[in-house]
Amino acid sequence: MDDSKRLLTTREAAEYAFGSDANADYQRFMRLIRQGQVPVLRSGKKMFVPRAALETALGIDGVPGGREAMCPGAGSLSDQANDSG
């Protein structure tokens, strides 16, 4: 993924958050959006996630290297999504 992108598609954001492009992780991410835990911008039927808002939700804002600097599975969204079923 391009580190300079400020807006991510929901699929890109799910991969960024969970470190996997598996459909189950995408569904977990969409559940977080529906629960209001991740802010999105809508353009017609498409949804985009601001990278800065996602990093804040993950608790990694201001970390050099962003998500890649964290251990796999780390971050508040992973824990919350696992707990919600």
Backbone as a chain_set.jsonl record, in Angstrom:
{"seq": "MDDSKRLLTTREAAEYAFGSDANADYQRFMRLIRQGQVPVLRSGKKMFVPRAALETALGIDGVPGGREAMCPGAGSLSDQANDSG", "coords": {"N": [[0.843, -1.179, 0.0], [0.441, 2.233, -0.702], [2.192, 4.539, 1.143], [1.738, 7.251, 1.079], [-0.903, 7.766, 0.654], [-3.812, 9.4, 1.669], [-6.464, 8.825, 1.941], [-8.08, 5.773, 2.317], [-9.408, 2.853, 0.761], [-12.126, 0.834, 1.981], [-11.342, -1.828, 2.006], [-8.521, -1.638, 1.811], [-8.05, -0.289, 4.207], [-8.906, -2.189, 6.055], [-6.996, -4.189, 5.664], [-4.762, -2.767, 6.459], [-5.378, -2.328, 9.144], [-5.654, -4.927, 10.256], [-3.65, -6.44, 9.152], [-4.023, -8.338, 7.199], [-5.493, -9.581, 4.19], [-7.708, -11.123, 4.207], [-11.098, -12.203, 3.768], [-12.618, -12.481, 6.092], [-11.374, -10.723, 7.875], [-11.919, -8.34, 6.575], [-14.703, -8.268, 6.86], [-14.849, -8.065, 9.649], [-13.756, -5.523, 9.929], [-15.662, -3.973, 8.593], [-17.758, -4.32, 10.349], [-16.813, -2.853, 12.531], [-16.983, -0.307, 11.414], [-19.774, -0.078, 11.081], [-20.469, -0.07, 13.761], [-19.606, 2.376, 14.49], [-17.008, 2.839, 15.307], [-14.958, 3.409, 13.637], [-14.333, 6.138, 11.652], [-15.791, 7.153, 8.526], [-15.709, 8.41, 5.152], [-18.134, 9.166, 2.794], [-18.858, 8.662, -0.618], [-21.179, 8.703, -2.752], [-21.996, 5.388, -3.186], [-19.618, 4.457, -2.315], [-17.128, 4.064, 0.237], [-14.644, 5.659, 2.156], [-11.74, 5.646, 4.194], [-10.175, 7.895, 6.259], [-6.692, 7.994, 6.571], [-5.354, 9.144, 8.789], [-7.375, 9.209, 10.745], [-7.869, 6.491, 11.037], [-5.387, 5.603, 12.028], [-5.405, 6.953, 14.449], [-7.608, 5.693, 15.671], [-6.54, 3.14, 15.84], [-4.595, 3.614, 17.635], [-2.028, 4.339, 16.923], [-1.188, 6.756, 15.998], [1.22, 9.123, 15.077], [3.323, 7.384, 15.24], [6.342, 6.513, 13.851], [6.434, 5.044, 10.676], [3.974, 3.952, 10.941], [1.415, 1.499, 10.918], [3.05, -0.647, 10.207], [5.12, -0.509, 11.992], [4.178, -1.564, 14.272], [3.485, -4.496, 16.263], [2.16, -7.492, 14.789], [-1.333, -7.829, 15.065], [-1.505, -6.075, 17.156], [-2.957, -3.189, 18.724], [-5.896, -1.266, 19.295], [-8.234, -1.689, 17.741], [-8.064, -4.314, 16.731], [-8.29, -5.841, 19.054], [-10.855, -5.059, 19.971], [-12.496, -5.878, 17.844], [-12.13, -8.618, 17.881], [-13.313, -9.239, 20.317], [-15.971, -8.612, 19.858], [-17.11, -10.57, 18.362]], "CA": [[0.0, 0.0, 0.0], [1.173, 3.489, -0.825], [2.18, 5.251, 2.421], [1.371, 8.648, 0.918], [-2.35, 7.886, 0.498], [-4.506, 9.945, 2.835], [-7.746, 8.123, 2.013], [-7.967, 4.357, 1.988], [-10.668, 2.146, 0.563], [-12.405, 0.023, 3.174], [-10.525, -3.045, 1.935], [-7.153, -1.244, 2.164], [-8.039, 0.043, 5.63], [-9.01, -3.45, 6.799], [-5.683, -4.828, 5.588], [-3.871, -1.93, 7.277], [-5.73, -2.515, 10.551], [-5.504, -6.305, 10.727], [-2.472, -7.069, 8.573], [-4.425, -9.457, 6.361], [-6.53, -9.237, 3.233], [-8.731, -12.167, 4.272], [-12.461, -11.694, 3.782], [-13.077, -12.419, 7.484], [-10.865, -9.473, 8.446], [-12.692, -7.259, 5.953], [-16.011, -8.254, 7.516], [-14.627, -7.516, 10.999], [-13.55, -4.092, 9.784], [-16.955, -3.376, 8.259], [-18.529, -4.319, 11.599], [-16.338, -1.7, 13.301], [-17.558, 0.88, 10.781], [-21.199, -0.036, 11.443], [-20.556, 0.246, 15.191], [-19.175, 3.755, 14.668], [-15.677, 2.894, 15.9], [-14.044, 3.9, 12.607], [-15.022, 7.132, 10.824], [-15.658, 6.993, 7.078], [-16.225, 9.432, 4.251], [-18.921, 8.499, 1.762], [-18.998, 9.295, -1.923], [-22.134, 7.797, -3.366], [-22.01, 4.109, -2.475], [-18.254, 4.131, -1.886], [-16.684, 4.565, 1.536], [-13.206, 5.818, 2.3], [-11.31, 5.84, 5.575], [-8.989, 8.756, 6.363], [-5.579, 7.289, 7.217], [-5.08, 9.73, 10.102], [-8.425, 8.772, 11.673], [-7.643, 5.07, 11.29], [-4.233, 5.478, 12.912], [-5.853, 7.379, 15.782], [-8.443, 4.616, 16.206], [-5.651, 2.013, 16.15], [-3.676, 4.012, 18.695], [-0.66, 4.402, 16.409], [-0.903, 8.053, 15.396], [2.508, 9.675, 15.474], [4.343, 6.34, 15.273], [7.033, 6.436, 12.562], [6.193, 3.779, 9.984], [2.565, 3.597, 11.095], [1.017, 0.134, 11.28], [4.164, -1.582, 10.023], [6.001, -0.428, 13.146], [3.536, -2.26, 15.385], [3.479, -5.955, 16.187], [0.906, -7.992, 14.205], [-2.403, -8.041, 16.034], [-1.522, -5.025, 18.171], [-3.842, -2.073, 18.416], [-7.187, -1.381, 19.95], [-9.272, -2.209, 16.868], [-7.961, -5.765, 16.671], [-8.824, -6.377, 20.299], [-12.289, -4.813, 20.017], [-13.166, -6.69, 16.84], [-12.108, -10.001, 18.355], [-14.228, -9.357, 21.427], [-17.356, -8.404, 19.447], [-17.65, -11.757, 17.72]], "C": [[0.886, 1.239, 0.0], [1.056, 4.283, 0.473], [1.759, 6.706, 2.296], [-0.135, 8.849, 0.769], [-2.982, 8.398, 1.785], [-5.862, 9.298, 3.027], [-7.537, 6.695, 1.555], [-9.349, 3.808, 1.671], [-10.915, 1.308, 1.818], [-11.57, -1.256, 3.167], [-9.073, -2.751, 2.307], [-7.048, -0.963, 3.665], [-8.123, -1.217, 6.488], [-7.665, -4.171, 6.803], [-4.679, -4.08, 6.456], [-4.11, -2.198, 8.767], [-5.386, -3.91, 11.064], [-4.328, -7.045, 10.126], [-2.784, -8.251, 7.677], [-5.481, -8.983, 5.38], [-7.625, -10.303, 3.172], [-10.126, -11.539, 4.373], [-13.0, -11.573, 5.214], [-12.604, -11.127, 8.155], [-11.583, -8.266, 7.856], [-14.062, -7.145, 6.62], [-15.908, -7.71, 8.943], [-14.486, -6.003, 10.937], [-14.863, -3.385, 9.466], [-17.869, -3.331, 9.487], [-18.114, -3.131, 12.466], [-16.877, -0.395, 12.736], [-19.023, 1.013, 11.18], [-21.397, 0.338, 12.902], [-20.098, 1.667, 15.497], [-17.799, 3.907, 15.286], [-14.618, 3.403, 14.929], [-14.813, 4.9, 11.75], [-14.776, 6.886, 9.336], [-16.183, 8.227, 6.368], [-16.964, 8.693, 3.144], [-18.966, 9.352, 0.503], [-19.904, 8.376, -2.732], [-22.202, 6.526, -2.543], [-20.64, 3.724, -1.918], [-17.954, 4.757, -0.536], [-15.164, 4.603, 1.555], [-12.894, 6.113, 3.757], [-10.096, 6.756, 5.576], [-7.886, 8.038, 7.143], [-5.325, 7.824, 8.631], [-6.106, 9.272, 11.133], [-8.257, 7.292, 12.021], [-6.473, 4.872, 12.242], [-4.573, 5.928, 14.325], [-6.688, 6.283, 16.429], [-7.604, 3.395, 16.597], [-4.697, 2.331, 17.298], [-2.239, 4.105, 18.231], [-0.355, 5.739, 15.765], [0.402, 8.597, 15.959], [3.619, 8.651, 15.558], [5.027, 6.295, 13.917], [6.824, 5.068, 11.928], [4.775, 3.29, 10.129], [2.363, 2.169, 11.534], [2.185, -0.841, 11.189], [5.109, -1.59, 11.214], [5.442, -1.197, 14.342], [3.667, -3.774, 15.2], [2.162, -6.4, 15.547], [-0.116, -8.263, 15.3], [-2.485, -6.979, 17.102], [-2.471, -3.927, 17.752], [-5.234, -2.313, 18.945], [-8.264, -1.958, 19.045], [-9.233, -3.727, 16.787], [-8.588, -6.381, 17.897], [-10.326, -6.223, 20.352], [-13.022, -5.698, 19.031], [-13.199, -8.155, 17.261], [-13.13, -10.22, 19.46], [-15.683, -9.299, 20.972], [-17.925, -9.569, 18.649], [-17.341, -11.832, 16.323]], "O": [[1.943, 1.27, 0.63], [-0.047, 4.661, 0.869], [1.451, 7.341, 3.304], [-0.601, 9.988, 0.758], [-2.709, 7.878, 2.867], [-6.363, 9.225, 4.15], [-6.897, 6.441, 0.535], [-10.345, 4.248, 2.245], [-10.005, 1.103, 2.621], [-11.139, -1.715, 4.225], [-8.455, -3.524, 3.038], [-6.075, -1.354, 4.31], [-7.479, -1.299, 7.534], [-7.246, -4.703, 7.831], [-3.841, -4.697, 7.114], [-3.164, -2.284, 9.55], [-4.885, -4.058, 12.178], [-4.029, -8.165, 10.54], [-1.911, -9.08, 7.417], [-6.272, -8.093, 5.691], [-8.376, -10.374, 2.2], [-10.305, -10.485, 4.983], [-13.762, -10.652, 5.508], [-13.35, -10.51, 8.915], [-11.829, -7.282, 8.554], [-14.524, -6.041, 6.909], [-16.787, -6.975, 9.392], [-15.024, -5.285, 11.779], [-15.142, -2.317, 10.011], [-18.662, -2.402, 9.638], [-18.964, -2.475, 13.069], [-17.194, 0.525, 13.491], [-19.465, 2.092, 11.572], [-22.382, 0.991, 13.249], [-20.192, 2.115, 16.639], [-17.448, 4.994, 15.745], [-13.52, 3.782, 15.336], [-15.844, 4.548, 11.176], [-13.69, 6.464, 8.939], [-16.99, 8.984, 6.908], [-16.464, 7.698, 2.618], [-19.092, 10.575, 0.552], [-19.449, 7.396, -3.321], [-22.438, 6.576, -1.336], [-20.522, 2.776, -1.141], [-18.455, 5.832, -0.205], [-14.493, 3.708, 1.042], [-13.68, 6.747, 4.462], [-9.083, 6.431, 4.956], [-8.121, 7.537, 8.243], [-5.108, 7.047, 9.561], [-5.747, 8.978, 12.274], [-8.479, 6.889, 13.163], [-6.556, 4.061, 13.165], [-4.083, 5.35, 15.295], [-6.501, 5.974, 17.606], [-7.918, 2.702, 17.564], [-4.068, 1.435, 17.862], [-1.319, 3.967, 19.036], [0.641, 5.858, 15.051], [0.651, 8.537, 17.163], [4.748, 8.996, 15.91], [4.357, 6.059, 12.911], [7.02, 4.044, 12.582], [4.401, 2.302, 9.498], [3.062, 1.68, 12.421], [2.297, -1.757, 12.004], [5.824, -2.568, 11.429], [6.157, -1.448, 15.312], [3.931, -4.254, 14.098], [1.14, -5.744, 15.747], [0.202, -8.853, 16.332], [-3.434, -6.969, 17.886], [-2.755, -3.754, 16.567], [-5.688, -3.454, 19.028], [-9.145, -2.664, 19.537], [-10.286, -4.364, 16.775], [-9.342, -7.348, 17.79], [-11.022, -7.162, 20.738], [-14.085, -6.224, 19.36], [-14.185, -8.852, 17.022], [-13.748, -11.282, 19.528], [-16.55, -9.876, 21.627], [-19.104, -9.555, 18.297], [-17.736, -12.786, 15.654]]}, "num_chains": 1, "name": "protein.A"}
